[in-house]
Amino acid sequence: MTFRFLRWLNRRGVSRSKLKGSLAHRWLGNGIFTKDLWAFRRESVARGWLIGSLIGATPLLGLQLLMGLPVGFYFRGNLLVINALILATNPVTAVFFYPFAFMVGCW
């Protein structure tokens, strides 16, 4: 599955050679090319699942993706899994967090 996804990205113009020298490469360095961030390996997917589920449960709906990507980059979790979990848990967590925050605010 990993190789199909990487080939799909390459067909759409996203490759290592095109990313070298880009703004993301200048800011993040060669760490952006680490395979743990993109490939579906057991350890990186587990780290991505943990990071994505923890950050997806925070009540900061607008900042979850902005928080998840640097944490995933630092701990070398799979960024695709982190983004998928955050986007999947947004509607679920909003149902619980906003009424709870309203009740606490009224109290």
C-alpha positions as CSV (number, residue, x, y, z in Angstrom):
1,M,0.0,0.0,0.0
2,T,2.9,2.4,0.8
3,F,4.4,2.1,-2.7
4,R,1.1,2.7,-4.4
5,F,0.6,5.8,-2.4
6,L,4.1,7.0,-3.1
7,R,3.7,6.4,-6.8
8,W,0.4,8.2,-6.7
9,L,2.1,11.2,-5.1
10,N,4.9,11.1,-7.7
11,R,2.5,11.1,-10.6
12,R,1.0,14.3,-9.2
13,G,4.3,16.0,-9.0
14,V,5.3,15.5,-5.4
15,S,8.7,13.9,-5.3
16,R,11.9,14.2,-3.3
17,S,13.7,15.9,-6.1
18,K,11.0,18.6,-6.4
19,L,10.8,19.1,-2.7
20,K,14.5,19.7,-2.4
21,G,15.1,23.5,-2.1
22,S,11.4,24.2,-1.4
23,L,10.2,26.3,1.5
24,A,9.3,23.2,3.5
25,H,12.8,21.7,2.9
26,R,14.5,24.9,4.0
27,W,12.4,25.2,7.2
28,L,12.4,21.5,8.2
29,G,15.7,20.3,6.7
30,N,16.3,16.8,5.5
31,G,14.0,15.4,8.3
32,I,11.1,15.9,6.0
33,F,12.4,13.0,3.8
34,T,12.4,10.5,6.7
35,K,10.4,7.4,5.7
36,D,8.8,7.1,9.1
37,L,6.8,10.2,8.4
38,W,5.3,8.9,5.2
39,A,5.6,5.1,5.0
40,F,3.1,2.8,6.7
41,R,5.4,1.0,9.1
42,R,4.3,-0.6,12.3
43,E,6.2,1.7,14.7
44,S,5.5,5.0,12.9
45,V,1.8,4.2,12.4
46,A,1.5,3.4,16.1
47,R,3.2,6.7,17.0
48,G,0.9,8.5,14.6
49,W,-2.2,6.8,16.0
50,L,-1.2,7.8,19.5
51,I,-0.4,11.4,18.6
52,G,-3.5,11.8,16.4
53,S,-5.9,10.4,18.9
54,L,-4.5,12.6,21.8
55,I,-4.4,15.8,19.8
56,G,-7.7,15.0,18.2
57,A,-9.3,14.9,21.6
58,T,-8.3,18.5,22.5
59,P,-11.0,21.1,22.3
60,L,-9.0,23.4,20.1
61,L,-10.7,22.6,16.8
62,G,-8.9,25.2,14.7
63,L,-5.5,24.4,16.0
64,Q,-5.5,20.6,16.1
65,L,-3.8,20.1,12.7
66,L,-1.3,22.9,13.5
67,M,-0.5,21.1,16.7
68,G,-0.4,17.6,15.3
69,L,2.1,18.1,12.5
70,P,5.0,19.5,14.5
71,V,4.5,16.9,17.3
72,G,4.3,14.1,14.7
73,F,7.4,15.5,13.0
74,Y,9.3,15.6,16.2
75,F,8.3,12.1,17.4
76,R,8.5,10.7,13.8
77,G,4.9,9.5,13.7
78,N,3.1,8.9,10.4
79,L,1.8,12.3,9.4
80,L,-0.9,10.8,7.2
81,V,-2.3,8.8,10.1
82,I,-2.2,11.8,12.3
83,N,-4.1,14.0,9.9
84,A,-6.7,11.3,9.2
85,L,-7.4,10.8,12.9
86,I,-7.6,14.5,13.6
87,L,-10.0,15.0,10.7
88,A,-12.1,12.0,11.7
89,T,-12.4,12.9,15.4
90,N,-13.3,16.6,14.8
91,P,-17.1,16.1,14.4
92,V,-17.1,13.5,17.3
93,T,-15.3,15.7,19.8
94,A,-17.1,18.8,19.0
95,V,-20.4,17.2,20.1
96,F,-19.0,16.6,23.6
97,F,-16.6,19.5,24.1
98,Y,-18.8,22.5,23.2
99,P,-21.8,21.6,25.4
100,F,-19.4,20.8,28.3
101,A,-17.6,24.1,27.8
102,F,-20.9,25.9,27.8
103,M,-22.0,24.2,31.0
104,V,-18.7,25.0,32.7
105,G,-18.9,28.6,31.5
106,C,-22.4,29.0,32.8
107,W,-21.4,27.4,36.2
